[in-house]
Every structure is written in C-alpha cells, then in structure tokens.
Amino acid sequence: MIKNITTSKVAILAFVSGLTACGEIPSQSSSDEAPAASSQSSKPDFSQIADVNQKKAAFFDFLRPAVEHENQRVEKERLFLEAIKSAVSSGEALSSDQFNYAEKLADTYKVTLNEQGVTAEWLTAMLNRVDVIPESLVLSQAANESGWGTSRFAVEGNNYFGQWCYRKGCGLVPNARDDGASHEVAVFASPYLSVQAYFMNVNTNRAYQDLRDIRAAQRLTGEVIEGTKLAEGLSRYSERGQAYVDEIQAMIKHNNQYWRQG
C-alpha cells in the first residue's frame, strides 16, 4: 500500500488564487481562504445518517468544495506553465518573477530545475504532474478509504484517503498494524488539508505515474479527463491491486448522479 506523504511539506504548499493575464504568476493566499470543508466544527457525523442516499449526498457535498478548490489551484498553475511554455518555444526570456515561481512549482512538484533552467523537457515533465483530478475519482476514493467518513482515521484525524506517514508521532497508529511496521496514518488539521495532500500524492508519487500518463494521453487527444479511465492507474494505491481499481470504477459509475464534472 503506497500512500505515503510528508505532512510538513503539505502544510506549506502555496494556495493559488488568481491568474489574470497570460503568463502572470498566480497570487498566493493563506489557508484561511480554503473552502468550508476545512472547518472541523462543520464536519457532519456521517454515522448518524441512516438513509444511504442522504449519507452519500452529505458526504460528497461536504468534501466537494475542497476538491473544487484544489482543481482550481492546479488549473491556475497549469495555465502559468502553459504560458511560459509558449514563451520558451518562441525564444522569449522569462522575467525574474516568472522564473522564481517556476522554481517554487519545481520544488512543490518534485521536478528538478537543472542549470539549463526552464526547458521544453522540464515543462513537459511538469505538465504531466500539474493537472486536475476529476471529482468523481477523488470523492469515490474518499468514500472508499474512509467508510463514507465514518472511519476512525477520518473522524479523529481528518484523513479521508488512508494516507500514511513514517515519522513517529506523525499520525494515528493503526490497531492492526503488523509487528515491525513503523507507518502511521497521517493526521490533518482539517479535512481540506487531507484533500490537498491527496492531490499532491497522486500528482507526484512515482507509484501513480500510470495515472498521470493516462491523463496526459487524454489531454493529447482532446478527451475529457475522466475518472473511470484514470482509476486504471491506481493499482498500487492498495494492496488489493486490480480489485481495488475495479471497486473504485464501480463506485464512480454507480454514483454517477452525484458528479458535477468528469
């Protein structure tokens, strides 16, 4: 099961809030502008909702603002990268602000900028990582991993995606952890930060390169970025492998009425 994250890294990620001109650097805002799903006090007790359809609607509506917020952030970062890609291909020099922001994104998405600076190759690698994840996939995985928001890790640690951490005391120790294992299940200050960590995990972890390649192929052919197809790249998200992929795809299809995109 490969769901490891670095919680301190997630906590300092930039929150992107504006892109008003071609090539302009997205402005950054503080986490207090995160969506309502970041509020611990607003978290419903999903275990008390008896009606299945009501529970599904409540769960999806609770996390959806965070998913939308993250996709908007990623879209603005991607627009910036596409704009400087156009500039680089035209032989234009980047401004110092543009280069500095490119460096920040390189660090965030773990794609090293070498001494050659912003190259076509670097931009291709970045655009493979800096891209949206359909809400149908995100919310289906959240429901699956958290037992529709009722798991111990979701209730006590705001962890909706079963993400692990490896520093002692970084999270909650699983009750059934194997002898000799050192991982813990990460704890987040808010549900929103759990969603943000999921996005960075899927978009940077080498375990999910297949998902990113599927998404890049959809971009290349002009297809809609679609959750059921992207799920094919998640066989390493769970020890269950293909059975996990099949289950997520079935959830996406079964709950189609709830999706607003992809």
BELZI-V542545 format. One record per residue. N is the residue number from 1. BURIAL is # if it has 16 or more other ideal C-beta (glycine too) atoms within 10 Angstrom, else .. Layout:
n: {N;N}
burial: {BURIAL;BURIAL}
//
This chain:
n: {1;2;3;4;5;6;7;8;9;10;11;12;13;14;15;16;17;18;19;20;21;22;23;24;25;26;27;28;29;30;31;32;33;34;35;36;37;38;39;40;41;42;43;44;45;46;47;48;49;50;51;52;53;54;55;56;57;58;59;60;61;62;63;64;65;66;67;68;69;70;71;72;73;74;75;76;77;78;79;80;81;82;83;84;85;86;87;88;89;90;91;92;93;94;95;96;97;98;99;100;101;102;103;104;105;106;107;108;109;110;111;112;113;114;115;116;117;118;119;120;121;122;123;124;125;126;127;128;129;130;131;132;133;134;135;136;137;138;139;140;141;142;143;144;145;146;147;148;149;150;151;152;153;154;155;156;157;158;159;160;161;162;163;164;165;166;167;168;169;170;171;172;173;174;175;176;177;178;179;180;181;182;183;184;185;186;187;188;189;190;191;192;193;194;195;196;197;198;199;200;201;202;203;204;205;206;207;208;209;210;211;212;213;214;215;216;217;218;219;220;221;222;223;224;225;226;227;228;229;230;231;232;233;234;235;236;237;238;239;240;241;242;243;244;245;246;247;248;249;250;251;252;253;254;255;256;257;258;259;260;261;262}
burial: {.;.;#;.;#;.;#;.;.;#;.;.;#;.;#;#;.;.;#;.;.;.;#;#;#;#;.;.;.;.;.;.;.;#;#;.;#;#;.;.;.;.;#;.;.;#;.;.;#;.;.;.;.;.;#;#;.;#;#;#;.;#;#;#;#;#;#;#;#;#;#;.;#;#;#;#;#;#;#;#;#;.;#;#;#;.;#;#;.;.;.;.;.;#;.;.;.;#;.;.;#;#;.;.;#;#;.;#;#;.;#;.;#;.;.;.;.;#;.;.;.;#;#;.;#;#;#;#;#;#;#;#;#;#;#;#;#;#;#;#;#;#;#;#;#;#;.;#;#;.;#;.;#;#;#;.;#;#;#;#;#;#;#;#;#;.;.;.;.;#;#;.;.;.;.;.;.;.;.;.;.;.;#;#;#;#;#;#;.;#;#;#;#;#;#;#;#;#;#;#;#;#;#;#;#;.;#;#;.;.;#;#;.;#;#;#;.;#;.;.;.;.;.;.;#;#;#;#;#;#;#;.;#;#;#;#;#;#;.;.;.;.;.;#;#;.;#;#;#;.;#;#;.;.;#;.;.;#;#;.;.;#}
//
